[in-house]
Amino acid sequence: MVQPAGSSSLTVEPAQPDDFPAIARLTVDVYVGGELATDAYTAQLADVAGRASRSDLLVARDAEGRIVGSVALVLSGDFGEVTTSEDEAAFRMLVVDPEARGQGIGELLVTTCLQRARAAGKRRMVLSTDPRMTAAHRLYERMGFRRLAERDWSPMPGVDLLVYARDL
């Protein structure tokens, strides 16, 4: 379990199967409800069990144990999508409860991913993000990620994703 420096109210830990319904609701609400993803992506966003089987699924909890964020850390396998070598890790579907924003939850989740990837011997973290996710872009840039425009990609027609990377 990881706690941010100077805070006892937030923790990050591996998600448990009992957490999956809450993670699904939060992810769909933020991405689709926030118009950051199309309805066509809803099934994938809601498939938390599938995501957990292909990644290290992490949750952030507040002092009451409520899930206030989640992220899928991909250390190997095709779920990484934007990874191009065994030296790279990726994270996907970073989500923070809108009511809990501004508390450093997104940064804590990303920091935890970076630490775990480094401990696993990875040399670079990569991610793809929708151009509309400007708050996330600011977080990534503040945390040392840089655009890797040559790896931008489109998983389906009409969906163009930006790639960011950070050396570990």
Secondary structure as a PSIPRED ss2 file (coil, helix, strand):
# PSIPRED VFORMAT (PSIPRED V4.0)

   1 M C   1.000  0.000  0.000
   2 V E   0.000  0.000  1.000
   3 Q C   1.000  0.000  0.000
   4 P C   1.000  0.000  0.000
   5 A C   1.000  0.000  0.000
   6 G C   1.000  0.000  0.000
   7 S C   1.000  0.000  0.000
   8 S C   1.000  0.000  0.000
   9 S C   1.000  0.000  0.000
  10 L C   1.000  0.000  0.000
  11 T E   0.000  0.000  1.000
  12 V E   0.000  0.000  1.000
  13 E E   0.000  0.000  1.000
  14 P E   0.000  0.000  1.000
  15 A C   1.000  0.000  0.000
  16 Q C   1.000  0.000  0.000
  17 P H   0.000  1.000  0.000
  18 D H   0.000  1.000  0.000
  19 D H   0.000  1.000  0.000
  20 F H   0.000  1.000  0.000
  21 P H   0.000  1.000  0.000
  22 A H   0.000  1.000  0.000
  23 I H   0.000  1.000  0.000
  24 A H   0.000  1.000  0.000
  25 R H   0.000  1.000  0.000
  26 L H   0.000  1.000  0.000
  27 T H   0.000  1.000  0.000
  28 V H   0.000  1.000  0.000
  29 D H   0.000  1.000  0.000
  30 V H   0.000  1.000  0.000
  31 Y H   0.000  1.000  0.000
  32 V C   1.000  0.000  0.000
  33 G C   1.000  0.000  0.000
  34 G C   1.000  0.000  0.000
  35 E C   1.000  0.000  0.000
  36 L C   1.000  0.000  0.000
  37 A C   1.000  0.000  0.000
  38 T C   1.000  0.000  0.000
  39 D H   0.000  1.000  0.000
  40 A H   0.000  1.000  0.000
  41 Y H   0.000  1.000  0.000
  42 T H   0.000  1.000  0.000
  43 A H   0.000  1.000  0.000
  44 Q H   0.000  1.000  0.000
  45 L H   0.000  1.000  0.000
  46 A H   0.000  1.000  0.000
  47 D C   1.000  0.000  0.000
  48 V H   0.000  1.000  0.000
  49 A H   0.000  1.000  0.000
  50 G H   0.000  1.000  0.000
  51 R H   0.000  1.000  0.000
  52 A H   0.000  1.000  0.000
  53 S H   0.000  1.000  0.000
  54 R C   1.000  0.000  0.000
  55 S C   1.000  0.000  0.000
  56 D E   0.000  0.000  1.000
  57 L E   0.000  0.000  1.000
  58 L E   0.000  0.000  1.000
  59 V E   0.000  0.000  1.000
  60 A E   0.000  0.000  1.000
  61 R E   0.000  0.000  1.000
  62 D C   1.000  0.000  0.000
  63 A C   1.000  0.000  0.000
  64 E C   1.000  0.000  0.000
  65 G C   1.000  0.000  0.000
  66 R C   1.000  0.000  0.000
  67 I E   0.000  0.000  1.000
  68 V E   0.000  0.000  1.000
  69 G E   0.000  0.000  1.000
  70 S E   0.000  0.000  1.000
  71 V E   0.000  0.000  1.000
  72 A E   0.000  0.000  1.000
  73 L E   0.000  0.000  1.000
  74 V E   0.000  0.000  1.000
  75 L C   1.000  0.000  0.000
  76 S C   1.000  0.000  0.000
  77 G C   1.000  0.000  0.000
  78 D H   0.000  1.000  0.000
  79 F H   0.000  1.000  0.000
  80 G H   0.000  1.000  0.000
  81 E C   1.000  0.000  0.000
  82 V C   1.000  0.000  0.000
  83 T C   1.000  0.000  0.000
  84 T C   1.000  0.000  0.000
  85 S C   1.000  0.000  0.000
  86 E C   1.000  0.000  0.000
  87 D C   1.000  0.000  0.000
  88 E E   0.000  0.000  1.000
  89 A E   0.000  0.000  1.000
  90 A E   0.000  0.000  1.000
  91 F E   0.000  0.000  1.000
  92 R E   0.000  0.000  1.000
  93 M E   0.000  0.000  1.000
  94 L E   0.000  0.000  1.000
  95 V E   0.000  0.000  1.000
  96 V E   0.000  0.000  1.000
  97 D C   1.000  0.000  0.000
  98 P H   0.000  1.000  0.000
  99 E H   0.000  1.000  0.000
 100 A H   0.000  1.000  0.000
 101 R C   1.000  0.000  0.000
 102 G C   1.000  0.000  0.000
 103 Q C   1.000  0.000  0.000
 104 G C   1.000  0.000  0.000
 105 I H   0.000  1.000  0.000
 106 G H   0.000  1.000  0.000
 107 E H   0.000  1.000  0.000
 108 L H   0.000  1.000  0.000
 109 L H   0.000  1.000  0.000
 110 V H   0.000  1.000  0.000
 111 T H   0.000  1.000  0.000
 112 T H   0.000  1.000  0.000
 113 C H   0.000  1.000  0.000
 114 L H   0.000  1.000  0.000
 115 Q H   0.000  1.000  0.000
 116 R H   0.000  1.000  0.000
 117 A H   0.000  1.000  0.000
 118 R H   0.000  1.000  0.000
 119 A H   0.000  1.000  0.000
 120 A C   1.000  0.000  0.000
 121 G C   1.000  0.000  0.000
 122 K C   1.000  0.000  0.000
 123 R C   1.000  0.000  0.000
 124 R E   0.000  0.000  1.000
 125 M E   0.000  0.000  1.000
 126 V E   0.000  0.000  1.000
 127 L E   0.000  0.000  1.000
 128 S E   0.000  0.000  1.000
 129 T E   0.000  0.000  1.000
 130 D C   1.000  0.000  0.000
 131 P C   1.000  0.000  0.000
 132 R C   1.000  0.000  0.000
 133 M C   1.000  0.000  0.000
 134 T H   0.000  1.000  0.000
 135 A H   0.000  1.000  0.000
 136 A H   0.000  1.000  0.000
 137 H H   0.000  1.000  0.000
 138 R H   0.000  1.000  0.000
 139 L H   0.000  1.000  0.000
 140 Y H   0.000  1.000  0.000
 141 E H   0.000  1.000  0.000
 142 R H   0.000  1.000  0.000
 143 M C   1.000  0.000  0.000
 144 G C   1.000  0.000  0.000
 145 F C   1.000  0.000  0.000
 146 R E   0.000  0.000  1.000
 147 R E   0.000  0.000  1.000
 148 L C   1.000  0.000  0.000
 149 A H   0.000  1.000  0.000
 150 E H   0.000  1.000  0.000
 151 R H   0.000  1.000  0.000
 152 D C   1.000  0.000  0.000
 153 W E   0.000  0.000  1.000
 154 S E   0.000  0.000  1.000
 155 P E   0.000  0.000  1.000
 156 M E   0.000  0.000  1.000
 157 P C   1.000  0.000  0.000
 158 G C   1.000  0.000  0.000
 159 V E   0.000  0.000  1.000
 160 D E   0.000  0.000  1.000
 161 L E   0.000  0.000  1.000
 162 L E   0.000  0.000  1.000
 163 V E   0.000  0.000  1.000
 164 Y E   0.000  0.000  1.000
 165 A E   0.000  0.000  1.000
 166 R E   0.000  0.000  1.000
 167 D E   0.000  0.000  1.000
 168 L C   1.000  0.000  0.000
